[in-house]
Amino acid sequence: MMNNTTLSSSNVSEACQQAITENPTARIIKLTFYITAMIVSFAGNLLVMCVVYRNRRLRTPTNYLITNMAVSDFLMTIIAVTPSAVTFITNDPSWFGGWFGLTTCKLMGFGSGATMAGSIFTLTAIACERFNAIVFPLRSTMRSGNTKWVITGVWLTSFLVMLPLLFTMALEKDGGSYYCLEKWGPPLDPETSSAIFTLASFILLYAAPLVIITLLYACVVYTVWFRQIPGNTNRSMKKLQLKVRKNVVRMLITVVVVFAIFWLPMHVVQLLISFSEVFPCGFPPSGVYLACLLLPHSTGAINFLIYVVFSEDYKQGFKGLFRCFFLFGRKASIRLGQPSVRTENTIDHRRSTAHKQDMELRRLTSNNDQEELSTPKGTKNVRFESEYSSSV
C-alpha cells in the first residue's frame, strides 16, 4: 500500500515542491482515467456478481472464486479507489480529526490492503483450481464446500498479511490539518519495520503469486495445446479445437501480463523509497505516484473486461442482465412516468368498454330472469370478469 506522506510547503525544498506540482492538462487526464476506472470497476464487478447469482449453470468452483475476486475488487473500489478519487478531485489530501478520523483512517488503510490482497490471493487460487481441473482432469475437482473453505482461507490470509496496517495507520497534524499515513513508531524501529513490511508485501503480494500463476498457467497452456481429443476427429472438430486453444492461451497470457504490469510500479516505488535514495523528498513525482495508484486501482475494471472479451458464458449473462434492465425500465416508465396521449386514450377506451359491458349486463339481468334462474350462480360474473380482464 502506498504511504500517504504529506509535507507542507514550508518544509520541502523547491525541487520537492516542483515534484508535487502538476499542470491543469495532466490533472484533467488523471481525473478522467481515474474516474472511468472507478465507474467501470464498480459497475462491472457488480454485474459479475449478479450474473453468477442469476445463472445456476455458472455456480461452479471457478466461478465462485471469480465472484470472490469481483467482491474484492468491488470493495477495493469503495474503500481504496473512492477516497483517492475524492483526493484527486478536491486536491486536498487532509483527513478528519478526532476519534472518528482515527478510526476511519485505520479502517481505510487496513481495508484497502486487505481487499487488494484478497483479489491477488483469489487470482492465485483460480490458477490452482484451473491447473488441477485441466492438467489432472481425472482427479476429484474442487467442490462447492471446499471452495467455501478456500475463500475463507483467502480472506483470513489477507487480513493476517495486512494486520500491521491496523496498528500503524495514524493521524498526523500539520498546519492545522490532519493527514492519514503510516507511522512505524516505538516499540518498533520506524525505518527497519517499514522496510521489512515493504519487502514482505512485495514477496507475498507480487513475487510469489506471479511465479505461482505463471508456472501453473504455463502447464495449463502446454496441456491444452498438445492434448489430443480422443477418437477420430474431422477437420471441423480440429478447427474448433484450435480456436478453443487459442482463446484459452490468449486469456491466460492476458491474466498474467495484466497482473505483472499493473502491480509492478507500486511495489518498485515502495522498494526504492525503503531501500534507496532515489527519491530524496521521500515520495515520487506526481506522474509516478499517479501510475503507482491508477494501475493497481484499475485492475478491478481490467478483470471485468477480461470476462467480457474471453468468456462466452459471461457475455451471455451480461446480455441477459441488460435485457432485464431494459425491459424493467420500460415497464417502470409506463407505471411511474407521465402517461402519453396514446396511453390516456387507451385507458379511456377501456373504461368506456367496461361501462358498456356493465350496462349490457344489467339489461340482460332485468329482462332475462328465467335465464338467470337456470344459470348456476357466479357463472355470469365469471364470464364477465373474463371478458373484462381480456379487454383490459
N, C-alpha and C positions, 0 to 999 in steps of 0.2 A: 504494500500500500504506500502511496506517495505521502511523504511528510508535507503537511500543510504549513510550512515555515513561512512566517510573515515578518518582515522587517520594516521599520519606519524609515522615512526618507532621511531623517537626521542621523541615522546610524549606518547608512550604507554609502559606499563610495559612488563617484559619478559613473564608473563603469557598471556597477551593480544596478544603479538606477536606470541606465540605458538598457540593461538586460531584461528588466521587467516592464519596460515601456513598449507599447505596440501601437502601430498606426491604425487609423479607422478602418481601412480596407481589410487588413488582416483580422481585425476584430469581427467584422461582418461575416467574413468567410468562416471564421471559427465558430461563431454562433450558429450559422446556417448548418454546418456539418454536425455540430453537437446536438442541436435540437432535432434535426432529421433522424440521427441515430437513436435519440431517445424515444421519439414517437414510434419509429419502426420497431424498436426493441419492445416497447410497452405493448403495442397492439399485436405484433407478430407472435410473441410468446403467449399472450392471452389466447390467440387463435389456436395455437398448437395445443394448449390445454383443453380447449373446447372441442377440438376435433377428436382427440383421443377419448374424451368423456362421452361424446355422442356416438362413436363408432365402436361397436363391440369387437369387430374384426381387428382393430388396432390395439386392443388390450393384450399386448404381448410383453414379455420381459424387456425387449429392446425399446419398445415404445413407452413403457413405464419409466425407463431410465431417461429417455428423451424428454418425457414430461417433467421429470425431476430437474433436468437441466434447464428446461423452459421456466420452471418455478424459480430456480436460482437466478437466471438472467432477468426474470421479471422483478424479483426482489432487489437485485443489484441495480436495476433501473430506478427503482423507487428510493432506495437507501443511499446509493452512491452517486448515480448519474444526475438525479434531480437536484440535490444540493450543489453539485459542481456547476450545473447549468444555471442555477439561480445566481451563483457567484460570478459566472462569466457575464450574465446579463446585467447585473447591478454593478459589476466591477468593485464589489465590496466583500472581501473575504472574512469580515468580522463575524463573531458568533454571539449567541445570547450569554448573558451573565447569570450569576446566582446558581441555585441548585438545579433549576431546570436546564440551564445551559450546560452545566457539568454532566448531568445525566444524559442529555441528548448527544453531547459530544462523545461520550464513551460508547453509547449505543450505536451511533453513526459509524464511528471508527471500527468497532468490533463487527457490526452488521455488514459493513462494506467488505471487509476482509473475508468474513465467513461466507458470504454469498459468492464472491469471486472464487474462493477455494472450493465451494460446493459445485460450481459449474465445471471447474477443472477436474476435480476428482470424479464427477459423473461422466465426463468425457472419457476418462481413463477406464471407468467401469464399463462403458459401452464398448470400448475397444476389446476388453477382456471377454465380454459376452459374445461379440461377433467372432472373435478368434475361436472360442470353443464351439460355437454353432456351425462354423464353416470349415475349419480345419479338422475338427473331430465331430462330425455330424452324428455318429453312432452313440456318442456319449449322451447321457441324460442332460438335456438343456436346462437352463435356469428356469425354475417355476416362479409363479407369482409370489408364493410365500417366501422363497429365497430372495426374490427381488426386493421385497419389503425390508429384509434384513440388510441387504446391500445398500439400499437407500439410507437406512438408519445409520449404518456404518459410515457412509459418506458424510452425513451431516455431523455426526459425533467427531469424526476426524477433523472436519473443517472448523468446528468450534474449538477443538483442542489446539490446533495449529495457531489459530488467531486469538487464543485466550490472553496472551500478553497485552494485546491492544486494549483489553477491557480495563487494565490497570495503568497503562502508560498514557492513554489519551487524557489530556487535561487542558484546562483553560489557562491562558497567559494574558495578562493585561498589559496593553501597550498604548500609550497616548489616549487613555480614556475608553478604549475599545477592548473587547475580549476576542481572543483567537483560539481556535481548537487545533491542537497539534500534539505530536508525540513528545513526552518528556520522560526520558530514562534517567531517573534520579536515584538517590540512595534508597535501599542498601545496594543497588546495582550500580556498576560503573557506567556512566552515560555513554561514553564512546564505544567501549567494548561490547556492552549489552546491545546497543543499537546495531553494531556491525555484525554480531552473531545472529541476531534476528533477521537482518537483511540477507545474510548468506543462507540461513536455514530456509527462508522464504523462497530464495532462488532455487535451491535444490528440491524442495518439496512441491513447489507450485509451478516450476517450469522445467528444470533439467530432467528430473526423474520422470514426470508424466510424459515429456516429449520423447525420451528414449523408449519408454514402455509402449506408447502409442505407435511410434514409428516402427519398432520391431514387430509388434503384433499385426499391424496393417500390412507390413511387408510380407509376412507369412500368409495373410489373407489374400493379397493380390497374387502371390505366386500360386496358391491353391486354386483360386478362381480362374486364373488364366490358363493353367496347364491341366486342370481336371477335365476329363472327357465324360460326356454323357453316356451312360451305359446303353448298349443296344445299337442297332443300326440307325444312323441319323442321315436325313436327306439334306439337300442344300439349304432349304428354307430354315430347317432347325439349326444348322450350323450358323446361318446368318443371324438368327435370333440369339443364339448363344454368344456370338461375338459382340452383338450390340449390348447385351446384358453385362458382359465382362468389361467392356469399355466404360459403361456407365458406372459400374462399381469402382473401377480403378480411378476414374476421374473424381468421384465423390470422396474416396478415401484420401487421395492426394490433396484435394481441396481442404479437407478437415485438418490434415497435418500441417499444411502450409499456412493456413489461417491462424492456427494455434501458435506456430513458431514465430510468425512475423508480428502478429498483433500483440503478443505478450512480451516480446523481447525488449523493446525500448524501455519499458518501465523498469525491468529488472537490471538492465545495463546501467541506467542512470542511477538507480539506487546503489548499485555496487560501486560506481565511480564516486558517488558522494561519500560513501562509507570508507573506501579503501584508497582514495587518491585525492589529489589536489586539483583536479581538472576544473572544478567549479569553486573558485576561491570565495565566491559570495555565499556558498552553502546551498545554492539552488541553481538549476539550469536556466538558460534563456527562455523567454516566453514561448518561442516556437517549439523548442524541445520539450518543454513542460506540457504544452498542448498535445503533442504527439504521445507523450507518456500517459496522458489521461484519455484522450479521444480514442486511441486504438483499442485498448482493453475494454473501455466502456462501450464500444460499438460491437463487441463480439456477440452480444445478445441479438442485435439486428442481423449480423452476418450468419449466425446459426439458423435463424428463421429463413433467410434467403437460400441457404443450402437445402433446407427441406423443400422449398418451393421449386428449386431447379432440378433436384435429383430424385425426389421421392414422388412417384405417381400416386401413392395412397394419400399423401398429404395434399397433393394438388387437388384430387377429387374431394377430399374433406373440406378444404378451403372453399372450393366452388360451391359445395353444398351449404356451407355456412353463409356465404354471400347471398345465395338464392333465398335462404330462410330470412335473412335480414331484409332483403329487398321486398319479399312478399309481406313480411310483418310490417315494414314501413308503409307499404301501400295500404294495408288494412288499417293501420293506425291513423294514417292521414284521412281516410274516409270516415273513421269513427270520430276522431278528435278535431279534424280540420274544418274549415268553413265549407259547408255544402255548396256544390256548384249548382248552376241553373238546371243542368240535366238531373242532378240528384234530387233537387227540390221538385221538379216536375214528376219524377218517378214516384216520390213519396206521395204527392197529391193524387196521382193516378191510382196508386194502390189504396189510398184511403177512400177515394170515391168508389172504387170497385168493391171494397169491403162494405161500404154503406149500401150499395145497390144489392149486394148479396144478402145483407141483413134485412132489408125491406122485402126482398123476394121471399125470404124465409118466413117472415111474419105473415105475408099474404097467403102463402101456402098453408100455414098453421091455422089461420082463421077460416079458410074455405074448404079444407080437406080434413075435417075432424075424423071421418071414418078411416082415412088412410093413417092418421096419427094413432088411432086405437089399434090398428092392425100391425103397426110398425113397432118393433121392440124398442124399449126405452133407451135413449142415448145414441141410436144408430144415426139419426138425423144430425145430431150435434157433431158426431164423429165425422160424418161425411162433410159437413160444413167446415169443420176445423181443418180437414184435409185439404179442401179446396182453397180455403183462406191461406193456409200456410204455403201452398204451392204458388198462389198468386203473389204473396209477399216475397 
